[in-house]
Amino acid sequence: MSLDVVVYRAGREWTMPWEDVFIAGLRAHGIEAEQRPQAERRVSDLAVIWAHRQRPLFEAQRAAGKHYLVMERGYIGDRQAWTSLGFDGLNGRAKFPPATDGGARWDRLFAQYMMKGWRMGGEYALLCGQVPGDASIRDHDHIAWLHQQAAALEARGWLVRFRPHPLTLSAPPETVYGPFRDISVRSLSEDLGGAEFVVTYSSNASVDAMLAGLPVVAADPGSMVWDIAGHDIDDIRRPDRTEWAHAMAFRQWNEAEIASGEAWENLKACICALTIIT
């Protein structure tokens, strides 16, 4: 069947190479995508777009029974060297190709991030902030939630270290998030090094925490660790992470894999897209 694909150009220098290689990968499968600026929307079988901010486009696609594919930064390693490709949602709300190789892709590409054993003990609970207004926390009063979590943790006797999102540090953290007893501006690895567990809404810091052997409390299903995390501060889990890691290997791709069509070959297996992809 002929597949009508529109790749929407974000008009940003750093997204252009990823849009280019995605178009090349489709072409390797005999699919010629139309290219449009993000403001010039139309319904198509599949809309491909960087980031999850174009609500009118997503709503139009859903209303027509069609799909969209979100391109975003990867999750493991150098996030700028990898791009996630997920259907019909952002991060944990997206649908990704299944891991069907018994962990071979993880072992081949991500073995250097081999997970550390679960850690027991630490100096504090690490509370991670996200960028207010980011698409991953849209319609969520993130700052109020952070203060609620800090108060609840302290009421249970935990020392709380608050880690602002690095992109907010051009201003004093207090002006963005309000006052906390302990606000860190250290590296993520340093903050993880002294923590007993991590509390996030849906921050990607949770992925780093899981790999470092730290339990995570994640409050939103958009978190990439939702399936293996606790969901409130009285629910600290240390589950087996093997299947999660193998699945994560199919949630990000490098430029060469996308350009060659390898990524698309795997994306076709997404159950959400079986109605349009052959």
DRENMARTI-29317 format. One record per residue: x, y negated, z of N, C-alpha, C in turn; chain. Coordinates in Angstrom, 1 decimal, m for minus. Example, Ala and Ser with C-alpha at 12.3 -4.5 7.8 and 13.67 -1.06 7.14 Angstrom:
<site <13.2 5.7 7.8> <12.3 4.5 7.8> <13.2 3.3 7.8> A>
<site <12.8 2.2 7.1> <13.7 1.1 7.1> <12.9 0.0 7.9> A>
This chain:
<site <0.8 1.2 0.0> <0.0 0.0 0.0> <0.9 m1.2 0.0> A>
<site <0.3 m2.3 m0.5> <1.0 m3.6 m0.5> <0.8 m4.3 0.8> A>
<site <1.9 m4.8 1.4> <1.8 m5.4 2.7> <2.0 m6.9 2.6> A>
<site <1.1 m7.7 3.1> <1.1 m9.1 3.0> <1.8 m9.7 4.3> A>
<site <3.1 m10.1 4.2> <3.8 m10.5 5.3> <4.2 m12.0 5.1> A>
<site <4.0 m12.8 6.2> <4.4 m14.2 6.2> <5.5 m14.3 7.3> A>
<site <6.6 m14.8 6.9> <7.7 m15.1 7.9> <7.6 m16.6 8.1> A>
<site <7.3 m17.1 9.3> <7.2 m18.5 9.6> <8.6 m19.0 10.1> A>
<site <9.0 m20.1 9.4> <10.3 m20.7 9.7> <10.2 m21.7 10.9> A>
<site <11.0 m21.5 11.9> <11.0 m22.4 13.0> <11.7 m23.7 12.8> A>
<site <12.5 m23.7 11.7> <13.2 m25.0 11.4> <14.3 m25.3 12.4> A>
<site <14.9 m24.3 13.0> <16.0 m24.5 13.9> <17.2 m23.7 13.4> A>
<site <18.4 m24.4 13.5> <19.6 m23.8 13.0> <19.9 m22.4 13.5> A>
<site <19.6 m22.2 14.8> <20.0 m20.9 15.4> <19.0 m19.8 15.2> A>
<site <17.7 m20.2 14.7> <16.8 m19.1 14.3> <16.9 m18.7 12.9> A>
<site <17.4 m19.6 12.0> <17.5 m19.3 10.6> <18.2 m18.0 10.2> A>
<site <19.4 m17.7 10.8> <20.0 m16.4 10.5> <19.2 m15.2 10.8> A>
<site <18.4 m15.2 11.9> <17.6 m14.1 12.2> <16.4 m14.0 11.3> A>
<site <15.8 m15.1 10.9> <14.7 m15.1 9.9> <15.2 m14.6 8.6> A>
<site <16.4 m15.0 8.2> <17.0 m14.5 6.9> <17.2 m13.0 6.9> A>
<site <17.8 m12.5 8.0> <18.1 m11.0 8.0> <16.8 m10.2 8.1> A>
<site <15.8 m10.8 8.7> <14.5 m10.1 8.7> <13.9 m10.0 7.3> A>
<site <13.9 m11.1 6.6> <13.4 m11.1 5.2> <14.2 m10.1 4.4> A>
<site <15.6 m10.0 4.6> <16.4 m9.1 3.9> <16.0 m7.6 4.2> A>
<site <15.7 m7.4 5.5> <15.4 m6.0 5.9> <14.0 m5.6 5.3> A>
<site <13.1 m6.5 5.2> <11.8 m6.2 4.5> <12.1 m5.9 3.0> A>
<site <12.9 m6.7 2.4> <13.2 m6.5 1.0> <13.9 m5.1 0.8> A>
<site <14.6 m4.7 1.7> <15.2 m3.3 1.6> <14.2 m2.2 1.6> A>
<site <13.0 m2.5 2.0> <11.9 m1.6 2.0> <10.9 m1.9 0.9> A>
<site <11.3 m2.8 0.0> <10.4 m3.2 m1.1> <9.3 m4.2 m0.8> A>
<site <9.4 m4.9 0.3> <8.4 m5.8 0.8> <9.0 m7.2 0.6> A>
<site <8.3 m8.1 m0.2> <8.7 m9.4 m0.4> <7.9 m10.3 0.5> A>
<site <8.5 m10.9 1.5> <7.7 m11.8 2.5> <7.6 m13.2 1.9> A>
<site <6.4 m13.8 2.2> <6.3 m15.2 2.0> <6.9 m16.0 3.1> A>
<site <7.5 m17.1 2.8> <8.1 m18.0 3.9> <7.3 m19.3 4.0> A>
<site <7.0 m19.7 5.2> <6.2 m20.9 5.4> <6.7 m21.6 6.7> A>
<site <6.5 m22.9 6.7> <6.8 m23.6 8.0> <5.7 m23.2 9.0> A>
<site <6.0 m23.3 10.3> <5.1 m22.8 11.3> <3.8 m23.6 11.3> A>
<site <3.8 m24.8 10.8> <2.6 m25.6 10.8> <1.6 m25.2 9.7> A>
<site <2.1 m24.5 8.7> <1.3 m24.1 7.5> <0.8 m22.7 7.7> A>
<site <m0.2 m22.5 8.5> <m0.6 m21.1 8.9> <m1.7 m20.6 7.9> A>
<site <m1.6 m19.3 7.7> <m2.7 m18.6 7.0> <m2.8 m17.2 7.6> A>
<site <m3.9 m16.5 7.5> <m4.0 m15.1 8.0> <m3.3 m14.2 6.9> A>
<site <m2.6 m13.2 7.5> <m1.9 m12.3 6.6> <m1.9 m10.9 7.3> A>
<site <m1.5 m9.9 6.6> <m1.4 m8.6 7.3> <m0.5 m8.6 8.5> A>
<site <0.6 m9.3 8.4> <1.6 m9.5 9.4> <2.2 m10.8 9.4> A>
<site <2.1 m11.5 10.5> <2.8 m12.8 10.7> <4.1 m12.6 11.5> A>
<site <5.2 m13.0 11.1> <6.5 m12.9 11.8> <6.9 m14.3 12.2> A>
<site <7.2 m14.4 13.5> <7.5 m15.7 14.0> <8.5 m15.7 15.2> A>
<site <9.3 m16.7 15.3> <10.2 m16.8 16.5> <9.4 m17.4 17.6> A>
<site <9.5 m16.8 18.8> <8.9 m17.3 20.0> <7.4 m17.1 20.0> A>
<site <6.8 m17.3 21.2> <5.4 m16.9 21.4> <4.6 m18.2 21.8> A>
<site <4.6 m19.2 20.9> <4.0 m20.5 21.2> <2.9 m20.9 20.3> A>
<site <2.7 m20.2 19.2> <1.7 m20.6 18.2> <0.4 m19.9 18.4> A>
<site <m0.3 m20.3 19.5> <m1.6 m19.7 19.9> <m2.6 m19.7 18.7> A>
<site <m2.8 m20.8 18.0> <m3.8 m20.7 16.9> <m3.5 m19.6 15.9> A>
<site <m2.2 m19.4 15.6> <m1.8 m18.4 14.6> <m2.2 m17.0 15.2> A>
<site <m1.8 m16.8 16.5> <m2.0 m15.5 17.1> <m3.5 m15.2 17.2> A>
<site <m4.3 m16.2 17.5> <m5.7 m16.0 17.6> <m6.4 m15.7 16.3> A>
<site <m5.9 m16.4 15.3> <m6.4 m16.1 13.9> <m6.1 m14.7 13.4> A>
<site <m4.9 m14.3 13.7> <m4.5 m12.9 13.3> <m5.3 m11.9 14.0> A>
<site <m5.5 m12.1 15.3> <m6.3 m11.1 16.1> <m7.8 m11.1 15.6> A>
<site <m8.3 m12.3 15.4> <m9.7 m12.4 15.0> <m10.0 m11.7 13.6> A>
<site <m8.9 m11.7 12.8> <m9.0 m11.0 11.5> <m8.6 m9.5 11.6> A>
<site <m8.3 m9.0 12.8> <m7.9 m7.6 12.9> <m6.5 m7.4 12.4> A>
<site <m5.7 m8.4 12.3> <m4.3 m8.3 11.8> <m3.3 m8.4 12.9> A>
<site <m2.0 m8.4 12.6> <m1.0 m8.3 13.6> <0.0 m9.5 13.5> A>
<site <0.8 m9.6 14.5> <2.0 m10.5 14.4> <3.2 m9.9 15.1> A>
<site <4.4 m10.3 14.7> <5.6 m9.8 15.3> <6.4 m11.0 15.8> A>
<site <6.8 m10.9 17.1> <7.5 m11.9 17.8> <9.0 m11.6 17.8> A>
<site <9.8 m12.6 17.3> <11.2 m12.5 17.4> <11.6 m13.3 18.6> A>
<site <12.5 m12.8 19.5> <13.0 m13.5 20.6> <14.4 m13.0 21.0> A>
<site <15.0 m13.7 22.0> <16.3 m13.2 22.4> <16.2 m11.8 23.0> A>
<site <17.4 m11.1 22.9> <17.4 m9.7 23.4> <17.4 m9.8 24.9> A>
<site <17.6 m8.6 25.5> <17.4 m8.4 26.9> <18.7 m7.9 27.6> A>
<site <19.5 m7.2 26.9> <20.7 m6.5 27.5> <22.0 m7.0 26.8> A>
<site <23.0 m7.3 27.6> <24.3 m7.8 27.0> <24.2 m9.2 26.6> A>
<site <24.9 m9.6 25.5> <24.9 m10.9 25.0> <23.6 m11.2 24.3> A>
<site <22.7 m11.9 24.9> <21.3 m12.0 24.4> <21.3 m12.7 23.1> A>
<site <22.3 m13.5 22.8> <22.3 m14.2 21.5> <22.7 m13.3 20.3> A>
<site <23.3 m12.2 20.7> <23.8 m11.2 19.6> <22.7 m10.2 19.3> A>
<site <21.6 m10.2 20.1> <20.5 m9.3 19.9> <19.2 m10.0 19.8> A>
<site <18.3 m9.5 19.0> <16.9 m10.1 18.9> <15.9 m9.0 19.2> A>
<site <15.0 m9.3 20.1> <13.9 m8.4 20.3> <12.8 m8.6 19.2> A>
<site <12.2 m7.5 18.9> <11.1 m7.5 17.8> <9.9 m6.7 18.4> A>
<site <8.9 m7.4 18.8> <7.7 m6.8 19.4> <6.4 m7.2 18.8> A>
<site <5.5 m6.3 18.6> <4.2 m6.6 18.0> <3.2 m7.1 19.0> A>
<site <2.5 m8.2 18.6> <1.2 m8.6 19.2> <1.4 m9.1 20.7> A>
<site <2.5 m9.6 21.1> <2.7 m10.1 22.4> <4.1 m10.4 22.7> A>
<site <4.4 m11.0 23.9> <5.7 m11.4 24.2> <6.3 m10.4 25.3> A>
<site <7.5 m10.0 25.2> <8.2 m9.2 26.2> <7.4 m8.0 26.6> A>
<site <7.1 m7.8 27.9> <6.4 m6.6 28.3> <5.0 m6.5 27.8> A>
<site <4.4 m7.5 27.2> <3.1 m7.5 26.6> <3.1 m7.1 25.1> A>
<site <4.3 m7.0 24.6> <4.5 m6.6 23.2> <4.5 m5.0 23.1> A>
<site <4.3 m4.6 21.9> <4.4 m3.1 21.6> <5.7 m2.9 20.8> A>
<site <6.5 m2.0 21.2> <7.8 m1.8 20.6> <7.9 m0.3 20.0> A>
<site <8.9 m0.1 19.1> <9.0 1.3 18.6> <9.3 2.2 19.8> A>
<site <8.8 3.5 19.7> <9.1 4.5 20.7> <10.5 4.9 20.6> A>
<site <11.1 5.3 21.8> <12.4 5.9 21.8> <12.3 7.4 21.6> A>
<site <12.7 7.9 20.4> <12.5 9.3 20.0> <13.8 10.0 19.9> A>
<site <14.9 9.5 20.3> <16.3 10.0 20.0> <16.9 10.6 21.2> A>
<site <16.2 10.8 22.3> <16.8 11.4 23.5> <17.9 10.5 24.2> A>
<site <17.9 9.3 23.9> <18.9 8.4 24.5> <20.1 8.1 23.7> A>
<site <20.2 8.6 22.4> <21.4 8.5 21.6> <21.7 7.0 21.3> A>
<site <20.6 6.2 21.0> <20.9 4.8 20.7> <21.4 4.1 21.9> A>
<site <20.9 4.4 23.1> <21.4 3.8 24.3> <22.8 4.1 24.5> A>
<site <23.1 5.4 24.4> <24.5 5.9 24.6> <25.5 5.2 23.6> A>
<site <25.0 5.1 22.4> <25.9 4.6 21.3> <26.2 3.1 21.4> A>
<site <25.1 2.3 21.8> <25.3 0.8 21.8> <25.3 0.2 23.1> A>
<site <24.8 0.8 24.1> <24.7 0.1 25.4> <25.4 0.9 26.6> A>
<site <26.2 1.9 26.3> <26.9 2.7 27.3> <27.7 1.8 28.3> A>
<site <28.2 0.6 27.7> <29.0 m0.2 28.6> <28.2 m0.9 29.7> A>
<site <26.8 m0.8 29.5> <25.9 m1.4 30.6> <25.4 m0.2 31.4> A>
<site <26.1 0.9 31.5> <25.6 2.0 32.2> <25.2 1.6 33.6> A>
<site <24.0 2.1 34.0> <23.4 1.6 35.2> <24.2 2.1 36.5> A>
<site <24.3 1.2 37.4> <25.0 1.5 38.7> <23.9 2.2 39.6> A>
<site <24.4 3.0 40.5> <23.5 3.7 41.4> <22.7 2.7 42.3> A>
<site <21.6 3.1 42.8> <20.8 2.2 43.6> <21.6 1.7 44.8> A>
<site <21.5 0.4 45.1> <22.2 m0.2 46.2> <21.3 m0.2 47.4> A>
<site <21.9 0.0 48.6> <21.1 0.0 49.8> <21.8 m1.1 50.7> A>
<site <21.0 m2.1 51.1> <21.5 m3.2 51.9> <21.9 m4.4 51.1> A>
<site <22.0 m5.5 51.8> <22.3 m6.8 51.2> <22.1 m7.9 52.1> A>
<site <22.5 m9.1 51.7> <22.4 m10.2 52.6> <21.1 m11.0 52.6> A>
<site <20.4 m10.9 51.4> <19.2 m11.7 51.2> <18.4 m11.1 50.1> A>
<site <17.1 m11.6 50.0> <16.3 m11.3 48.9> <16.5 m12.4 47.9> A>
<site <16.7 m12.1 46.6> <17.0 m13.1 45.6> <15.7 m13.4 44.9> A>
<site <15.3 m14.6 44.9> <14.1 m15.1 44.2> <14.5 m15.9 43.0> A>
<site <14.0 m15.4 41.8> <14.5 m16.0 40.6> <13.4 m16.9 40.0> A>
<site <13.7 m18.1 39.7> <12.8 m19.0 39.0> <12.9 m19.0 37.5> A>
<site <11.8 m19.4 36.9> <11.8 m19.5 35.4> <11.6 m20.9 35.0> A>
<site <11.7 m21.2 33.7> <11.5 m22.6 33.3> <10.0 m22.9 33.3> A>
<site <9.7 m23.9 34.1> <8.2 m24.3 34.1> <7.8 m24.7 32.7> A>
<site <6.6 m24.2 32.3> <6.1 m24.4 30.9> <6.6 m23.4 29.9> A>
<site <7.5 m22.5 30.2> <7.9 m21.5 29.2> <6.7 m20.6 28.9> A>
<site <6.8 m20.1 27.6> <5.6 m19.3 27.1> <5.4 m18.0 28.0> A>
<site <6.4 m17.5 28.7> <6.3 m16.3 29.5> <5.5 m16.6 30.8> A>
<site <5.3 m17.9 31.2> <4.6 m18.2 32.4> <3.5 m19.2 32.1> A>
<site <3.0 m19.3 30.9> <1.9 m20.1 30.5> <0.7 m19.8 31.3> A>
<site <0.0 m20.8 31.7> <m1.3 m20.6 32.5> <m1.0 m20.1 33.9> A>
<site <0.2 m20.2 34.4> <0.6 m19.7 35.7> <1.3 m20.8 36.5> A>
<site <0.8 m21.1 37.7> <1.4 m22.1 38.5> <2.7 m21.6 39.1> A>
<site <3.7 m21.6 38.4> <5.0 m20.9 38.7> <5.6 m21.5 40.0> A>
<site <5.7 m22.8 40.1> <6.3 m23.4 41.3> <5.6 m23.0 42.5> A>
<site <4.2 m23.1 42.5> <3.5 m22.7 43.7> <3.7 m21.3 44.0> A>
<site <3.8 m20.4 43.0> <4.0 m19.0 43.3> <5.4 m18.7 43.9> A>
<site <6.4 m19.4 43.4> <7.7 m19.3 44.0> <7.7 m19.6 45.5> A>
<site <7.1 m20.7 45.9> <7.0 m21.1 47.3> <6.2 m20.1 48.1> A>
<site <5.2 m19.6 47.5> <4.4 m18.6 48.2> <5.2 m17.3 48.5> A>
<site <6.0 m16.9 47.5> <6.9 m15.7 47.7> <8.0 m16.0 48.7> A>
<site <8.6 m17.2 48.7> <9.6 m17.5 49.6> <9.0 m17.5 51.1> A>
<site <7.9 m18.1 51.2> <7.2 m18.1 52.6> <6.9 m16.7 53.1> A>
<site <6.4 m15.8 52.1> <6.0 m14.5 52.5> <7.2 m13.7 52.9> A>
<site <8.3 m13.8 52.1> <9.6 m13.1 52.4> <10.1 m13.5 53.8> A>
<site <10.2 m14.8 54.0> <10.7 m15.3 55.3> <9.8 m14.9 56.5> A>
<site <8.5 m14.8 56.3> <7.6 m14.3 57.3> <7.9 m12.9 57.7> A>
<site <8.5 m12.1 56.8> <8.9 m10.7 57.0> <10.3 m10.6 57.5> A>
<site <10.9 m11.7 57.7> <12.3 m11.7 58.3> <13.4 m11.7 57.3> A>
<site <13.1 m11.9 56.0> <14.2 m11.9 55.0> <14.8 m13.3 54.9> A>
<site <16.1 m13.3 54.7> <16.7 m14.5 54.2> <16.5 m14.6 52.7> A>
<site <16.1 m15.8 52.2> <15.8 m15.9 50.8> <16.8 m16.8 50.1> A>
<site <17.4 m16.3 49.0> <18.2 m17.2 48.2> <17.4 m17.5 46.9> A>
<site <17.1 m18.7 46.6> <16.4 m19.1 45.4> <17.4 m19.4 44.3> A>
<site <17.2 m18.7 43.2> <18.0 m19.0 42.0> <17.2 m19.7 40.9> A>
<site <17.5 m21.0 40.7> <16.8 m21.7 39.6> <17.2 m21.1 38.2> A>
<site <16.3 m21.3 37.3> <16.7 m20.9 35.9> <17.8 m21.8 35.4> A>
<site <18.9 m21.3 34.8> <20.0 m22.1 34.4> <19.6 m23.3 33.5> A>
<site <18.6 m23.1 32.7> <18.2 m24.2 31.7> <17.6 m25.4 32.4> A>
<site <17.3 m25.3 33.7> <16.7 m26.4 34.5> <17.8 m27.2 35.2> A>
<site <19.0 m26.8 35.2> <20.0 m27.3 36.0> <20.6 m28.6 35.5> A>
<site <20.1 m29.2 34.5> <20.5 m30.5 34.1> <20.0 m31.6 35.0> A>
<site <19.0 m31.2 35.9> <18.5 m32.1 36.9> <18.7 m31.3 38.2> A>
<site <18.7 m32.0 39.4> <18.8 m31.3 40.7> <17.6 m30.3 40.8> A>
<site <17.9 m29.1 41.2> <16.9 m28.1 41.3> <15.6 m28.5 42.1> A>
<site <15.9 m29.3 43.1> <14.7 m29.7 44.0> <13.7 m30.6 43.2> A>
<site <14.2 m31.3 42.2> <13.3 m32.2 41.5> <12.4 m31.4 40.5> A>
<site <12.9 m30.1 40.2> <12.1 m29.3 39.3> <11.2 m28.3 40.1> A>
<site <11.7 m27.7 41.2> <11.0 m26.7 41.9> <10.6 m27.1 43.3> A>
<site <11.0 m28.2 43.8> <10.8 m28.5 45.2> <11.8 m27.9 46.1> A>
<site <11.7 m28.2 47.4> <12.8 m27.7 48.4> <12.7 m26.2 48.7> A>
<site <13.9 m25.6 48.8> <14.0 m24.3 49.3> <15.2 m24.3 50.3> A>
<site <15.2 m23.4 51.3> <16.2 m23.4 52.3> <17.6 m23.1 51.7> A>
<site <17.7 m22.2 50.7> <19.0 m21.9 50.1> <18.8 m21.8 48.6> A>
<site <19.4 m22.8 47.9> <19.3 m22.9 46.4> <20.7 m22.6 45.9> A>
<site <20.8 m21.6 45.0> <22.0 m21.2 44.4> <22.2 m21.8 43.1> A>
<site <23.5 m22.2 42.8> <23.8 m22.6 41.4> <25.0 m21.7 41.0> A>
<site <25.1 m20.5 41.6> <26.2 m19.6 41.2> <25.8 m18.8 40.0> A>
<site <26.7 m18.0 39.5> <26.4 m17.1 38.4> <25.4 m16.0 38.8> A>
<site <24.7 m15.5 37.8> <23.8 m14.4 38.1> <24.5 m13.2 38.8> A>
<site <25.6 m12.9 38.3> <26.3 m11.7 38.8> <26.7 m11.9 40.3> A>
<site <27.1 m13.2 40.6> <27.4 m13.5 42.0> <26.2 m13.4 42.9> A>
<site <25.0 m13.9 42.4> <23.8 m13.9 43.2> <23.3 m12.4 43.3> A>
<site <23.4 m11.6 42.3> <23.1 m10.2 42.4> <24.0 m9.5 43.4> A>
<site <25.2 m9.9 43.4> <26.2 m9.2 44.2> <25.9 m9.2 45.7> A>
<site <25.2 m10.2 46.2> <24.9 m10.2 47.6> <23.5 m9.9 48.0> A>
<site <22.7 m9.5 47.0> <21.2 m9.3 47.2> <20.9 m7.9 47.6> A>
<site <19.8 m7.7 48.3> <19.3 m6.4 48.5> <18.2 m6.0 47.5> A>
<site <17.4 m7.0 47.1> <16.5 m6.8 46.0> <16.2 m8.1 45.4> A>
<site <15.5 m8.1 44.3> <15.2 m9.3 43.5> <13.7 m9.4 43.3> A>
<site <13.2 m10.7 43.4> <11.8 m11.0 43.2> <11.7 m11.9 42.0> A>
<site <10.9 m11.5 41.0> <10.7 m12.4 39.9> <9.2 m12.3 39.5> A>
<site <8.8 m13.3 38.7> <7.5 m13.2 38.0> <7.6 m12.4 36.8> A>
<site <8.5 m12.8 35.9> <8.8 m11.9 34.7> <10.2 m12.2 34.1> A>
<site <11.0 m12.8 34.9> <12.4 m13.2 34.4> <13.2 m12.1 33.9> A>
<site <14.0 m12.4 32.9> <14.9 m11.4 32.3> <16.0 m11.0 33.3> A>
<site <16.2 m11.8 34.4> <17.1 m11.4 35.4> <16.8 m10.1 36.0> A>
<site <15.5 m9.7 35.9> <15.1 m8.4 36.4> <15.8 m7.2 35.7> A>
<site <16.1 m7.4 34.4> <16.8 m6.4 33.6> <18.2 m6.2 34.2> A>
<site <18.9 m7.4 34.3> <20.3 m7.3 34.9> <20.3 m6.7 36.3> A>
<site <19.2 m7.0 37.1> <19.2 m6.4 38.4> <19.0 m4.9 38.4> A>
<site <18.1 m4.4 37.5> <17.9 m3.0 37.4> <19.2 m2.3 37.0> A>
<site <19.9 m2.9 36.1> <21.2 m2.3 35.6> <22.2 m2.3 36.7> A>
<site <22.2 m3.3 37.6> <23.1 m3.4 38.7> <22.7 m2.6 39.9> A>
<site <21.6 m1.9 39.8> <21.2 m1.0 40.9> <20.4 m1.7 42.0> A>
<site <19.8 m2.8 41.7> <19.0 m3.6 42.6> <17.5 m3.3 42.3> A>
<site <16.7 m3.0 43.4> <15.3 m2.9 43.2> <14.7 m4.2 42.8> A>
<site <13.6 m4.2 42.0> <13.0 m5.5 41.6> <11.5 m5.4 41.9> A>
<site <11.0 m6.6 42.4> <9.6 m6.8 42.5> <9.2 m7.8 41.4> A>
<site <8.4 m7.3 40.5> <8.0 m8.1 39.3> <6.4 m8.3 39.4> A>
<site <6.0 m9.5 39.3> <4.6 m9.9 39.6> <3.7 m9.9 38.3> A>
<site <4.3 m9.8 37.1> <3.6 m10.0 35.9> <3.9 m8.8 34.9> A>
<site <2.8 m8.3 34.3> <3.1 m7.2 33.3> <3.9 m7.6 32.1> A>
<site <4.2 m8.9 32.0> <5.1 m9.3 30.9> <6.5 m9.1 31.2> A>
<site <6.8 m8.6 32.4> <8.2 m8.3 32.8> <8.7 m7.1 32.0> A>
<site <9.9 m7.1 31.6> <10.5 m6.0 30.9> <10.8 m4.8 31.8> A>
<site <10.7 m5.0 33.1> <10.9 m3.8 34.1> <9.6 m3.4 34.8> A>
<site <8.5 m3.9 34.3> <7.2 m3.7 35.0> <6.9 m2.2 35.4> A>
<site <7.2 m1.3 34.4> <6.9 0.1 34.7> <7.8 0.7 35.8> A>
<site <8.9 0.2 36.1> <9.8 0.8 37.1> <10.0 m0.2 38.3> A>
<site <9.2 m1.3 38.3> <9.4 m2.3 39.4> <8.3 m2.1 40.4> A>
<site <8.5 m2.6 41.7> <7.4 m2.9 42.6> <6.6 m4.1 42.1> A>
<site <5.4 m4.3 42.6> <4.6 m5.4 42.2> <4.2 m6.3 43.3> A>
<site <4.7 m6.1 44.5> <4.6 m7.1 45.6> <5.7 m6.8 46.5> A>
<site <6.0 m7.8 47.4> <7.2 m7.7 48.3> <7.2 m6.6 49.3> A>
<site <6.1 m5.9 49.5> <6.0 m4.8 50.4> <6.1 m3.5 49.6> A>
<site <6.5 m3.6 48.3> <6.5 m2.4 47.4> <7.9 m2.4 46.8> A>
<site <8.9 m1.9 47.5> <10.3 m1.8 47.0> <10.5 m0.4 46.5> A>
<site <10.8 m0.3 45.2> <11.0 1.0 44.6> <12.4 1.2 44.0> A>
<site <12.8 2.5 44.0> <14.0 2.9 43.4> <13.8 4.1 42.6> A>
<site <13.1 4.0 41.4> <12.7 5.1 40.6> <13.9 5.6 39.7> A>
<site <13.6 6.6 39.0> <14.6 7.0 37.9> <14.4 6.0 36.8> A>
<site <15.5 5.5 36.2> <15.5 4.5 35.2> <15.9 5.0 33.8> A>
<site <16.1 6.3 33.7> <16.6 6.9 32.4> <15.6 6.6 31.2> A>
<site <14.4 6.9 31.4> <13.5 6.7 30.2> <13.3 5.2 29.9> A>
<site <13.3 4.4 31.0> <13.2 2.9 30.8> <14.4 2.4 29.9> A>
<site <15.6 2.9 30.3> <16.8 2.5 29.5> <16.8 2.9 28.1> A>
<site <16.3 4.1 27.9> <16.3 4.6 26.5> <15.2 3.8 25.7> A>
<site <14.1 3.5 26.3> <13.1 2.6 25.6> <13.7 1.2 25.4> A>
<site <14.4 0.7 26.3> <15.0 m0.7 26.1> <15.9 m0.7 24.9> A>
<site <16.6 0.4 24.6> <17.5 0.4 23.4> <16.7 0.2 22.1> A>
<site <15.4 0.4 22.1> <14.6 0.2 20.9> <13.8 m1.1 20.9> A>
<site <14.2 m2.0 21.8> <13.5 m3.3 22.0> <14.4 m4.5 21.6> A>
<site <15.6 m4.2 21.1> <16.4 m5.3 20.6> <17.3 m4.7 19.5> A>
<site <17.7 m5.6 18.5> <18.4 m5.2 17.3> <19.4 m6.3 17.0> A>
<site <20.5 m5.9 16.3> <21.5 m6.9 15.9> <21.2 m7.2 14.4> A>
<site <22.0 m8.2 14.0> <21.7 m8.7 12.6> <21.9 m7.7 11.5> A>
<site <22.9 m6.8 11.7> <23.2 m5.8 10.6> <22.0 m4.8 10.6> A>
<site <21.5 m4.4 11.7> <20.4 m3.4 11.8> <19.2 m4.0 11.1> A>
<site <18.9 m5.3 11.4> <17.7 m5.9 10.8> <17.9 m6.1 9.3> A>
<site <19.0 m6.6 8.9> <19.2 m6.9 7.5> <19.2 m5.6 6.6> A>
<site <19.7 m4.5 7.2> <19.7 m3.2 6.4> <18.4 m2.6 6.3> A>
<site <17.4 m3.0 7.1> <16.1 m2.3 7.1> <16.0 m1.3 8.2> A>
<site <17.0 m1.0 8.9> <17.0 0.0 10.0> <16.0 m0.4 11.0> A>
<site <16.0 m1.6 11.4> <15.0 m2.1 12.5> <13.6 m1.9 12.0> A>
<site <13.3 m2.3 10.7> <12.0 m2.1 10.2> <11.5 m0.7 10.1> A>
<site <12.5 0.2 9.8> <12.1 1.6 9.7> <11.6 2.1 11.0> A>
<site <12.2 1.6 12.1> <11.7 2.0 13.5> <10.5 1.3 13.8> A>
<site <10.3 0.0 13.5> <9.2 m0.8 13.8> <7.9 m0.2 13.2> A>
<site <8.0 0.5 12.1> <6.9 1.1 11.4> <6.2 2.1 12.3> A>
<site <6.9 2.6 13.2> <6.4 3.7 14.1> <5.5 3.1 15.2> A>
<site <5.4 1.8 15.3> <4.6 1.2 16.4> <3.1 1.6 16.2> A>
<site <2.5 2.1 17.3> <1.2 2.5 17.2> <0.2 1.4 16.9> A>
<site <0.6 0.1 17.3> <m0.3 m1.0 17.1> <m0.3 m1.4 15.7> A>
<site <0.6 m1.0 14.8> <0.7 m1.4 13.5> <0.3 m0.3 12.5> A>
<site <m0.1 0.8 12.9> <m0.4 1.9 12.0> <m1.5 1.6 11.0> A>
<site <m2.4 0.6 11.3> <m3.4 0.3 10.4> <m2.9 m0.5 9.2> A>
<site <m1.7 m1.1 9.3> <m1.2 m1.9 8.2> <0.1 m1.5 7.6> A>
<site <0.8 m0.6 8.3> <2.2 m0.2 7.8> <2.2 1.2 7.4> A>
<site <2.8 1.4 6.2> <3.0 2.7 5.7> <4.5 3.0 5.4> A>
